[in-house]
């Protein structure tokens, strides 16, 4: 998947018209049949004449009751901002996939997975086909099931042809299960495992092909941070507000790809993509620790001993 050209203007027009109507975006009352991951061999991000250097990007969104605001923000206003940041960064051929995460213990749709797409209308179609099941209130969501799917069920030419990893952004406010239960894999994906898989091993496999990030919506929901930092280190990013999700994700790609050499360069890219000075300052603060982990925060190196 991933054919066709992206138009930022068309994308802005689409979400602007939707916002003006004020209608509910997410109307699915069950998992869309095309987003059911059971029996899926792989989701593909492929090169094409229009996109010769494709880059796979995944947004895996927690859609429990406390997290439904982020999908709505993306669909009603913010997603074009992410694409504009990548455009400003000269990331040539991003292909975006949307997935939704719930709880495999009792949700009807604990994992929903779209396709990698390059055009505004198809990205939007998959995003708005997500079933916002709601619920939540427990101490865990099935993030590790989503990580397993993307570790084992994606084929991306950025990796296959160029050994260039894609980007995976998980939004959430709960810890993962310590291990992936084999019964969840069988029930949701239709596969049999011999035993439960420690989440640490799932993450290790995922890192072969993706740069994984965990985005916490705001400082009030940092209770899960320690567990995720043990898994992902400085790729765990606590935002100041969920409204910054797209700019934070775009900024992380800019830093990871080396397009933004430091935080000053990142600030210029964000402003060029339309971010206000206030938002730019928030995003730069948010990404400071991650930039430092890449030696791209602009701080002078420590003195040699």
CORTAZI-V747447 format. One record per residue. RES is the residue in one small letter. PHI is phi in whole degrees, -180 to 180 (none if undefined). BURIAL is # if it has 24 or more other C-alpha atoms within 12 Angstrom, else .. D_CENTER is the distance of its C-alpha to the mean C-alpha in whole Angstrom. Layout:
res->RES phi->PHI burial->BURIAL d_center->D_CENTER
res->RES phi->PHI burial->BURIAL d_center->D_CENTER
This chain:
res->x phi->none burial-># d_center->18
res->x phi->107 burial-># d_center->17
res->x phi->-89 burial-># d_center->20
res->x phi->96 burial-># d_center->21
res->x phi->-103 burial-># d_center->21
res->x phi->-91 burial-># d_center->19
res->x phi->-123 burial->. d_center->21
res->x phi->-64 burial-># d_center->19
res->x phi->-62 burial->. d_center->22
res->x phi->-65 burial->. d_center->22
res->x phi->-67 burial-># d_center->19
res->x phi->-62 burial-># d_center->20
res->x phi->-61 burial->. d_center->23
res->x phi->-63 burial-># d_center->21
res->x phi->-74 burial-># d_center->19
res->x phi->-67 burial->. d_center->23
res->x phi->-62 burial->. d_center->25
res->x phi->-64 burial->. d_center->23
res->x phi->-62 burial->. d_center->23
res->x phi->-66 burial->. d_center->26
res->x phi->-73 burial->. d_center->27
res->x phi->70 burial->. d_center->26
res->x phi->-83 burial->. d_center->25
res->x phi->-64 burial->. d_center->23
res->x phi->-81 burial-># d_center->20
res->x phi->-97 burial-># d_center->19
res->x phi->-113 burial->. d_center->22
res->x phi->-63 burial->. d_center->21
res->x phi->-109 burial->. d_center->23
res->x phi->-166 burial->. d_center->22
res->x phi->-61 burial-># d_center->19
res->x phi->-61 burial-># d_center->20
res->x phi->-55 burial->. d_center->22
res->x phi->-79 burial->. d_center->19
res->x phi->-106 burial-># d_center->16
res->x phi->-76 burial-># d_center->18
res->x phi->-82 burial-># d_center->17
res->x phi->-65 burial-># d_center->21
res->x phi->81 burial->. d_center->23
res->x phi->-73 burial-># d_center->20
res->x phi->-76 burial->. d_center->21
res->x phi->-165 burial->. d_center->18
res->x phi->-96 burial-># d_center->15
res->x phi->-114 burial-># d_center->16
res->x phi->-119 burial-># d_center->15
res->x phi->-121 burial-># d_center->18
res->x phi->-70 burial-># d_center->21
res->x phi->-153 burial->. d_center->23
res->x phi->-57 burial->. d_center->26
res->x phi->-76 burial->. d_center->24
res->x phi->-134 burial-># d_center->21
res->x phi->-74 burial->. d_center->22
res->x phi->-131 burial-># d_center->20
res->x phi->-64 burial-># d_center->16
res->x phi->-132 burial-># d_center->13
res->x phi->-77 burial-># d_center->10
res->x phi->-131 burial-># d_center->7
res->x phi->-117 burial-># d_center->5
res->x phi->-107 burial-># d_center->3
res->x phi->-106 burial-># d_center->5
res->x phi->-102 burial-># d_center->7
res->x phi->-65 burial-># d_center->10
res->x phi->-114 burial-># d_center->13
res->x phi->-66 burial-># d_center->16
res->x phi->-55 burial-># d_center->18
res->x phi->-78 burial-># d_center->17
res->x phi->-117 burial-># d_center->14
res->x phi->-66 burial-># d_center->14
res->x phi->-67 burial-># d_center->15
res->x phi->-68 burial-># d_center->11
res->x phi->-55 burial-># d_center->11
res->x phi->-66 burial-># d_center->15
res->x phi->-62 burial-># d_center->14
res->x phi->-62 burial-># d_center->11
res->x phi->-74 burial-># d_center->14
res->x phi->-97 burial-># d_center->17
res->x phi->-157 burial-># d_center->17
res->x phi->-95 burial-># d_center->14
res->x phi->-58 burial-># d_center->11
res->x phi->-57 burial-># d_center->14
res->x phi->-64 burial-># d_center->14
res->x phi->-60 burial-># d_center->11
res->x phi->-66 burial-># d_center->13
res->x phi->-67 burial-># d_center->16
res->x phi->-62 burial-># d_center->15
res->x phi->-63 burial-># d_center->14
res->x phi->-64 burial-># d_center->17
res->x phi->-65 burial-># d_center->19
res->x phi->-83 burial-># d_center->18
res->x phi->63 burial->. d_center->19
res->x phi->-72 burial-># d_center->16
res->x phi->-70 burial-># d_center->18
res->x phi->-137 burial-># d_center->16
res->x phi->-68 burial-># d_center->13
res->x phi->-125 burial-># d_center->12
res->x phi->-108 burial-># d_center->9
res->x phi->-121 burial-># d_center->8
res->x phi->-110 burial-># d_center->8
res->x phi->-134 burial-># d_center->8
res->x phi->-129 burial-># d_center->10
res->x phi->-121 burial-># d_center->11
res->x phi->-130 burial-># d_center->15
res->x phi->-120 burial-># d_center->18
res->x phi->-72 burial-># d_center->20
res->x phi->-73 burial-># d_center->23
res->x phi->-150 burial->. d_center->24
res->x phi->-73 burial-># d_center->21
res->x phi->-73 burial-># d_center->22
res->x phi->-133 burial-># d_center->18
res->x phi->-73 burial-># d_center->17
res->x phi->-148 burial-># d_center->14
res->x phi->-128 burial-># d_center->13
res->x phi->-135 burial-># d_center->12
res->x phi->-86 burial-># d_center->12
res->x phi->-120 burial-># d_center->13
res->x phi->-71 burial-># d_center->12
res->x phi->-135 burial-># d_center->14
res->x phi->-113 burial-># d_center->15
res->x phi->-101 burial-># d_center->17
res->x phi->-62 burial-># d_center->17
res->x phi->-68 burial-># d_center->18
res->x phi->-76 burial-># d_center->17
res->x phi->-56 burial-># d_center->13
res->x phi->-63 burial-># d_center->15
res->x phi->-62 burial-># d_center->16
res->x phi->-69 burial-># d_center->14
res->x phi->-58 burial-># d_center->12
res->x phi->-81 burial-># d_center->15
res->x phi->-87 burial-># d_center->16
res->x phi->-67 burial-># d_center->14
res->x phi->-90 burial-># d_center->17
res->x phi->-83 burial-># d_center->17
res->x phi->-72 burial-># d_center->19
res->x phi->78 burial-># d_center->19
res->x phi->77 burial->. d_center->21
res->x phi->92 burial-># d_center->20
res->x phi->95 burial->. d_center->22
res->x phi->-89 burial->. d_center->22
res->x phi->-94 burial->. d_center->21
res->x phi->-141 burial-># d_center->19
res->x phi->-126 burial-># d_center->16
res->x phi->-88 burial-># d_center->15
res->x phi->-60 burial-># d_center->12
res->x phi->-63 burial-># d_center->14
res->x phi->-67 burial-># d_center->15
res->x phi->-64 burial-># d_center->11
res->x phi->-61 burial-># d_center->11
res->x phi->-63 burial-># d_center->15
res->x phi->-58 burial-># d_center->14
res->x phi->-75 burial-># d_center->11
res->x phi->-73 burial-># d_center->14
res->x phi->-120 burial-># d_center->17
res->x phi->-130 burial-># d_center->16
res->x phi->-127 burial-># d_center->14
res->x phi->-129 burial-># d_center->17
res->x phi->-123 burial-># d_center->16
res->x phi->-65 burial-># d_center->18
res->x phi->-59 burial-># d_center->17
res->x phi->-90 burial-># d_center->17
res->x phi->-62 burial->. d_center->20
res->x phi->-92 burial->. d_center->22
res->x phi->-124 burial->. d_center->21
res->x phi->53 burial->. d_center->20
res->x phi->-110 burial->. d_center->17
res->x phi->-74 burial-># d_center->14
res->x phi->-83 burial-># d_center->11
res->x phi->-125 burial-># d_center->7
res->x phi->-126 burial-># d_center->5
res->x phi->-113 burial-># d_center->3
res->x phi->-103 burial-># d_center->5
res->x phi->-102 burial-># d_center->7
res->x phi->-178 burial-># d_center->10
res->x phi->-141 burial-># d_center->14
res->x phi->-132 burial-># d_center->16
res->x phi->-78 burial-># d_center->16
res->x phi->-80 burial-># d_center->16
res->x phi->-68 burial-># d_center->19
res->x phi->-61 burial-># d_center->21
res->x phi->-141 burial-># d_center->21
res->x phi->-82 burial-># d_center->20
res->x phi->-68 burial-># d_center->23
res->x phi->-62 burial-># d_center->24
res->x phi->-69 burial->. d_center->25
res->x phi->-68 burial-># d_center->22
res->x phi->-63 burial-># d_center->21
res->x phi->-68 burial->. d_center->24
res->x phi->-69 burial-># d_center->24
res->x phi->-93 burial-># d_center->21
res->x phi->-105 burial-># d_center->20
res->x phi->78 burial->. d_center->24
res->x phi->-117 burial->. d_center->24
res->x phi->-109 burial->. d_center->27
res->x phi->-110 burial->. d_center->26
res->x phi->-73 burial->. d_center->29
res->x phi->-157 burial->. d_center->28
res->x phi->-60 burial->. d_center->25
res->x phi->-114 burial-># d_center->23
res->x phi->-55 burial->. d_center->22
res->x phi->-59 burial-># d_center->18
res->x phi->-59 burial-># d_center->19
res->x phi->-72 burial->. d_center->20
res->x phi->-61 burial-># d_center->17
res->x phi->-64 burial-># d_center->15
res->x phi->-60 burial->. d_center->18
res->x phi->-69 burial->. d_center->17
res->x phi->-62 burial-># d_center->14
res->x phi->-64 burial-># d_center->14
res->x phi->-63 burial->. d_center->17
res->x phi->-120 burial-># d_center->14
res->x phi->-132 burial-># d_center->11
res->x phi->-92 burial-># d_center->10
res->x phi->-90 burial-># d_center->8
res->x phi->-128 burial-># d_center->7
res->x phi->-121 burial-># d_center->8
res->x phi->-103 burial-># d_center->8
res->x phi->-93 burial-># d_center->12
res->x phi->-62 burial-># d_center->13
res->x phi->-162 burial-># d_center->16
res->x phi->-62 burial->. d_center->19
res->x phi->-71 burial->. d_center->21
res->x phi->-122 burial-># d_center->18
res->x phi->-89 burial-># d_center->18
res->x phi->-61 burial->. d_center->20
res->x phi->-91 burial-># d_center->18
res->x phi->-63 burial-># d_center->17
res->x phi->-60 burial->. d_center->20
res->x phi->-61 burial->. d_center->19
res->x phi->-69 burial-># d_center->15
res->x phi->-65 burial-># d_center->17
res->x phi->-64 burial->. d_center->19
res->x phi->-92 burial-># d_center->16
res->x phi->-120 burial-># d_center->14
res->x phi->63 burial->. d_center->17
res->x phi->-78 burial-># d_center->16
res->x phi->-83 burial-># d_center->12
res->x phi->-91 burial-># d_center->12
res->x phi->-126 burial-># d_center->12
res->x phi->-96 burial-># d_center->14
res->x phi->-83 burial-># d_center->14
res->x phi->-81 burial-># d_center->17
res->x phi->-156 burial-># d_center->16
res->x phi->-64 burial-># d_center->13
res->x phi->-65 burial-># d_center->14
res->x phi->-90 burial-># d_center->13
res->x phi->-52 burial-># d_center->9
res->x phi->-68 burial-># d_center->9
res->x phi->-69 burial-># d_center->12
res->x phi->-66 burial-># d_center->11
res->x phi->-63 burial-># d_center->7
res->x phi->-62 burial-># d_center->10
res->x phi->-65 burial-># d_center->13
res->x phi->-64 burial-># d_center->11
res->x phi->-65 burial-># d_center->11
res->x phi->-60 burial-># d_center->14
res->x phi->-69 burial-># d_center->16
res->x phi->-65 burial-># d_center->14
res->x phi->-82 burial-># d_center->16
res->x phi->80 burial->. d_center->19
res->x phi->-70 burial-># d_center->19
res->x phi->-93 burial-># d_center->20
res->x phi->-76 burial-># d_center->22
res->x phi->-158 burial-># d_center->22
res->x phi->-69 burial-># d_center->21
res->x phi->-64 burial-># d_center->24
res->x phi->-65 burial-># d_center->23
res->x phi->-63 burial-># d_center->19
res->x phi->-60 burial-># d_center->21
res->x phi->-66 burial-># d_center->23
res->x phi->-65 burial-># d_center->20
res->x phi->-64 burial-># d_center->18
res->x phi->-66 burial-># d_center->22
res->x phi->-65 burial->. d_center->22
res->x phi->-86 burial-># d_center->19
res->x phi->106 burial-># d_center->21
res->x phi->-72 burial-># d_center->20
res->x phi->-70 burial->. d_center->23
res->x phi->-63 burial->. d_center->24
res->x phi->-64 burial->. d_center->23
res->x phi->-68 burial-># d_center->20
res->x phi->-57 burial-># d_center->20
res->x phi->-62 burial-># d_center->22
res->x phi->-62 burial-># d_center->19
res->x phi->-66 burial-># d_center->16
res->x phi->-64 burial-># d_center->19
res->x phi->-61 burial-># d_center->20
res->x phi->-62 burial-># d_center->16
res->x phi->-89 burial-># d_center->15
res->x phi->-54 burial-># d_center->19
res->x phi->-61 burial-># d_center->19
res->x phi->-66 burial-># d_center->16
res->x phi->-61 burial-># d_center->18
res->x phi->-63 burial-># d_center->21
res->x phi->-66 burial->. d_center->20
res->x phi->-99 burial-># d_center->20
res->x phi->59 burial->. d_center->23
res->x phi->-125 burial-># d_center->22
res->x phi->-89 burial-># d_center->23
res->x phi->84 burial->. d_center->26
res->x phi->-77 burial->. d_center->28
res->x phi->-68 burial->. d_center->31
res->x phi->-67 burial->. d_center->31
res->x phi->-65 burial->. d_center->33
res->x phi->-63 burial->. d_center->37
res->x phi->-70 burial->. d_center->38
res->x phi->-83 burial->. d_center->40
